[in-house]
């Protein structure tokens, strides 16, 4: 009794020979027939989305803060200073993402912006100080802790919202770009806090407002490496 032969046993399998043109065409049709184009967002649209998030965050925080503190409105000087910091926000975000990766400002320039702008904001807080109590008083003051946590959380939320349109867009320096976007979003919340917060005590401003901004810049750098890299 002889074993039954498989009809394919006598065929030679040619590993290095690609399929013919007709077979390749059928494979391409089968793989692409149900696909729909997914257009990438343009840089202009991403910038517009970023501006909308920043403006909406600033408006919402100002409205909520003024209502909670029952203030009829900030002084004219305070509003002028806040407008100046809004201009700084635009500059920081522009340096961060206005140009495509590889064509942006020099690495050192961007690092200096990410470092000097928070320091400048702390200097502004020092100039806005009306009194400075002992540090122990600020550390044990529930108002400083509460205001600091509120500023940190709102800064982080706005910063993440600002970063969201730029996901997977920076293969060159995602951490530094994330730091700049975090700085821009953090400045939005910190500026709103400086307008609506009734306290002008030095340690309160530095710990609750200034330190929160620095932390958000660091968070932005950490998130940027994970969100902004392709």
C-alpha positions as CSV (number, residue, x, y, z in Angstrom):
1,X,0.0,0.0,0.0
2,X,1.6,3.2,-1.1
3,X,1.3,6.5,0.8
4,X,-0.9,9.1,-0.8
5,X,1.1,12.0,-2.4
6,X,0.3,15.6,-1.7
7,X,-0.1,17.4,-5.1
8,X,1.9,20.4,-3.8
9,X,4.9,18.3,-2.8
10,X,6.4,18.5,-6.2
11,X,6.2,22.3,-6.5
12,X,9.3,24.3,-5.9
13,X,8.9,27.3,-3.5
14,X,10.7,30.3,-4.8
15,X,11.3,32.5,-1.7
16,X,13.1,35.3,-3.5
17,X,10.7,35.7,-6.4
18,X,8.0,38.4,-5.8
19,X,4.4,37.9,-6.8
20,X,3.4,38.9,-10.3
21,X,2.0,42.2,-11.3
22,X,-1.6,40.9,-11.3
23,X,-1.3,39.4,-7.9
24,X,0.3,42.5,-6.5
25,X,-2.4,44.7,-7.9
26,X,-5.1,42.5,-6.2
27,X,-3.3,42.6,-2.9
28,X,-3.1,46.4,-3.0
29,X,-6.8,46.7,-3.9
30,X,-7.7,44.4,-1.0
31,X,-5.6,46.3,1.5
32,X,-6.6,49.8,0.4
33,X,-10.2,49.6,-0.8
34,X,-11.7,50.6,2.5
35,X,-9.2,53.3,3.5
36,X,-10.2,56.9,3.9
37,X,-7.6,59.8,3.9
38,X,-6.8,61.3,7.3
39,X,-5.4,64.7,6.7
40,X,-2.9,66.1,9.2
41,X,-3.6,69.3,11.0
42,X,-1.7,72.2,9.6
43,X,0.6,74.3,11.8
44,X,-1.7,77.3,11.4
45,X,-4.7,75.3,12.6
46,X,-2.7,73.9,15.6
47,X,-1.7,77.4,16.5
48,X,-5.3,78.6,16.3
49,X,-6.4,75.7,18.6
50,X,-3.7,76.6,21.0
51,X,-4.7,80.3,21.1
52,X,-8.4,79.3,21.6
53,X,-7.5,77.0,24.6
54,X,-5.3,79.7,26.1
55,X,-7.8,82.5,25.7
56,X,-10.7,80.3,27.0
57,X,-8.6,79.2,30.0
58,X,-7.7,82.8,30.8
59,X,-11.3,84.0,30.5
60,X,-12.7,81.2,32.6
61,X,-10.1,81.6,35.4
62,X,-10.6,85.4,35.5
63,X,-14.4,85.0,35.6
64,X,-14.3,82.3,38.3
65,X,-11.6,84.1,40.4
66,X,-13.3,87.5,40.3
67,X,-16.6,85.9,41.3
68,X,-15.1,83.9,44.2
69,X,-13.2,86.8,45.6
70,X,-16.2,89.2,45.2
71,X,-14.1,91.9,43.5
72,X,-15.8,94.3,41.2
73,X,-12.7,94.4,39.0
74,X,-9.0,94.7,39.1
75,X,-7.1,97.9,39.1
76,X,-6.2,99.4,35.7
77,X,-2.5,99.0,36.4
78,X,-3.0,95.3,37.2
79,X,-4.9,94.8,34.0
80,X,-2.2,96.5,32.0
81,X,0.4,94.2,33.6
82,X,-1.8,91.2,32.9
83,X,-2.1,92.2,29.3
84,X,1.7,92.4,29.1
85,X,2.1,88.9,30.4
86,X,-0.5,87.7,27.9
87,X,1.8,89.1,25.2
88,X,4.7,87.1,26.8
89,X,2.5,84.0,26.5
90,X,2.1,84.6,22.8
91,X,5.9,85.1,22.4
92,X,6.7,81.9,24.4
93,X,4.3,79.7,22.4
94,X,5.5,81.3,19.2
95,X,9.1,80.5,20.0
96,X,8.0,77.0,21.0
97,X,6.0,75.9,18.0
98,X,5.4,78.6,15.4
99,X,8.1,77.2,13.1
100,X,8.5,73.4,12.3
101,X,11.0,71.3,14.2
102,X,14.6,71.8,12.9
103,X,13.8,75.4,11.9
104,X,13.0,76.8,15.3
105,X,15.2,79.2,17.3
106,X,18.5,77.9,18.5
107,X,18.5,75.4,21.4
108,X,20.2,77.8,23.7
109,X,17.8,80.6,23.0
110,X,14.8,78.3,23.8
111,X,16.5,77.1,27.0
112,X,17.1,80.8,28.0
113,X,13.4,81.6,27.4
114,X,12.2,78.6,29.4
115,X,14.5,79.7,32.3
116,X,14.4,83.5,32.3
117,X,10.7,84.0,31.8
118,X,9.7,82.2,35.0
119,X,12.5,84.1,36.8
120,X,11.1,87.4,35.4
121,X,7.6,86.4,36.6
122,X,9.0,85.9,40.1
123,X,10.7,89.3,39.9
124,X,7.3,90.8,38.9
125,X,5.7,89.1,41.9
126,X,8.4,90.6,44.1
127,X,7.6,94.1,42.8
128,X,3.9,93.4,43.4
129,X,4.6,92.6,47.1
130,X,3.2,94.9,49.7
131,X,4.5,93.1,52.7
132,X,6.6,90.1,53.6
133,X,5.8,88.1,56.7
134,X,8.1,85.4,58.2
135,X,8.4,82.3,56.1
136,X,6.9,80.2,58.9
137,X,3.7,82.1,58.7
138,X,3.4,81.4,55.0
139,X,4.2,77.7,55.4
140,X,1.5,77.3,58.0
141,X,-1.0,79.5,56.2
142,X,-3.9,77.5,54.7
143,X,-4.5,80.3,52.2
144,X,-1.0,79.9,50.7
145,X,-1.4,76.1,50.4
146,X,-4.9,76.4,48.9
147,X,-4.0,79.1,46.5
148,X,-0.8,77.2,45.5
149,X,-2.7,74.0,44.8
150,X,-5.4,75.8,42.9
151,X,-2.8,77.7,40.8
152,X,-0.8,74.5,40.2
153,X,-3.8,72.5,39.1
154,X,-5.3,75.2,36.8
155,X,-1.8,75.8,35.3
156,X,-1.3,72.1,34.6
157,X,-4.8,71.8,33.0
158,X,-4.3,74.8,30.7
159,X,-0.7,73.7,29.9
160,X,-2.0,70.2,28.9
161,X,-4.7,71.7,26.8
162,X,-2.2,73.9,25.0
163,X,0.1,70.9,24.4
164,X,-2.7,68.6,23.1
165,X,-2.8,69.9,19.5
166,X,0.9,69.3,19.1
167,X,1.0,65.6,20.0
168,X,3.6,63.6,18.0
169,X,4.9,66.6,16.1
170,X,8.4,67.1,17.4
171,X,11.1,64.5,16.8
172,X,13.9,66.9,17.5
173,X,13.5,68.3,21.0
174,X,10.1,67.3,22.4
175,X,11.1,67.9,26.0
176,X,12.2,71.5,25.4
177,X,9.1,72.2,23.3
178,X,7.0,70.7,26.1
179,X,8.6,73.0,28.6
180,X,7.9,76.0,26.5
181,X,4.3,75.0,25.9
182,X,4.0,74.3,29.7
183,X,5.4,77.7,30.4
184,X,2.9,79.3,28.1
185,X,-0.1,77.5,29.6
186,X,1.2,78.0,33.1
187,X,1.6,81.7,32.5
188,X,-2.1,81.9,31.6
189,X,-3.2,80.5,34.9
190,X,-0.5,82.4,36.9
191,X,-1.5,85.7,35.3
192,X,-5.1,85.1,36.1
193,X,-4.2,84.2,39.7
194,X,-2.1,87.4,40.0
195,X,-5.2,89.4,38.9
196,X,-7.8,87.8,41.1
197,X,-5.8,86.8,44.2
198,X,-6.3,89.4,47.0
199,X,-3.1,88.6,48.8
200,X,0.0,90.7,48.2
201,X,2.2,89.0,50.8
202,X,5.6,88.2,49.5
203,X,6.0,84.5,50.4
204,X,2.4,83.8,49.4
205,X,3.1,85.2,45.9
206,X,6.4,83.4,45.5
207,X,5.2,80.0,46.8
208,X,1.6,79.9,45.6
209,X,2.1,81.6,42.2
210,X,5.8,81.6,41.3
211,X,6.7,78.1,42.4
212,X,3.6,76.7,40.7
213,X,4.8,78.1,37.4
214,X,8.2,76.6,37.7
215,X,6.7,73.2,38.5
216,X,4.4,73.3,35.5
217,X,7.4,74.1,33.2
218,X,9.1,70.9,34.6
219,X,5.8,68.9,34.1
220,X,5.7,70.2,30.5
221,X,9.2,69.0,29.8
222,X,8.3,65.5,31.2
223,X,5.0,65.3,29.3
224,X,6.6,66.6,26.2
225,X,9.0,63.7,25.9
226,X,6.0,61.4,25.9
227,X,3.3,63.4,24.0
228,X,5.3,65.4,21.5
229,X,7.7,62.8,20.3
230,X,6.5,60.8,17.2
